[in-house]
């Protein structure tokens, strides 16, 4: 059986398989709206994870592995700062 990160649980406590991408999106959007970020997307959370990990001194190669990137260059894009950054890169930052 594969290792699931996100599992669904019924109201009776039965643990099911992996959450669907649509379910993850709906959960993120619901809680994003609750905290005042109604357009929050799961991908925003990936970028925020990458930035927070990098700012904490995590090696790019470790972030690359957690995000499942084939290329460290892609991970560098996720951890970018400065003029090339977009609004989604700054969720969770002051």
N, C-alpha and C positions, 0 to 999 in steps of 0.2 A: 504494500500500500504506500503510495507516495506521501511525503510529508507536506501537509497543508499549513500555510501560515494563517489564512483566514477561513474559519469553518462556520457553517450555519448551525444554529441550535434551535430546535422547536420549542414551543411553549411548555412542553412536558419535559424538556431537558435532554431529549435525544440529540446526539451530535450527528450531523449529516456531513456530506462531502464539502468540497471547496465552494466558497461563495462565487457566484457568477460575476463577471466584470460589471454587468449592469447593477447588481446588488451593491458592489463596492462603490460604484459611482453614486448611487442613490444615497448610501450612508454618508459618504463624504460631503455631498451637496447638502443633505439635511443638517448635518452638524456644522458645516460651513455657514449656512444661513443662520443657525442659532448663535454663532459668534460674530455675525456681521459681515461675513464674506460669502454672499449668496452664489457666486460663480465659482467657488472652490472646486477643483477637479483633482482626482487621484494623482495625475501627473505633477500638479503643483506640490504635492506632498513629497514626491520623489526628488524634485529639485531642492525643496527645503531640507530634506534629509541630507542630500549631498553637500549643500552649503554649510549646514550646521556641523556635519562631520569634518569637513575640511577646515572650517574655522577653529575647531577644537584640536586640530593637528593630526587628524587621521590621514594616513598615506593614501594617495590617489588610487593605488592598486587595491587597497582594501575597499574603498568606496566603489571602485569598478566592480569588484566581486559581489558586493551587496546589491548593486543595481543590475547585475547580469550583463554588463556591457562587454562586447567582444574587444573593443578598442579603448585604450586609456584616453585617447583623444576625445571620444564621446563624453567620458567622465569629466574631462577638463571643461567641456562646454557646460555641463551641469553645474560646475562649481565656479563659474565665471563671476566677475565683478566689473564694475565700471560702466562705461557708456554702452557696451554691447548687451548688458543685462536687460531683461524685460520685467514687467510688473510681477509676473508669476514667480520670478526668482526671489522676490522679497517677502513673500508671505511668511510670517513668523518673525520678521526682523523689525527692529525699531530704527 
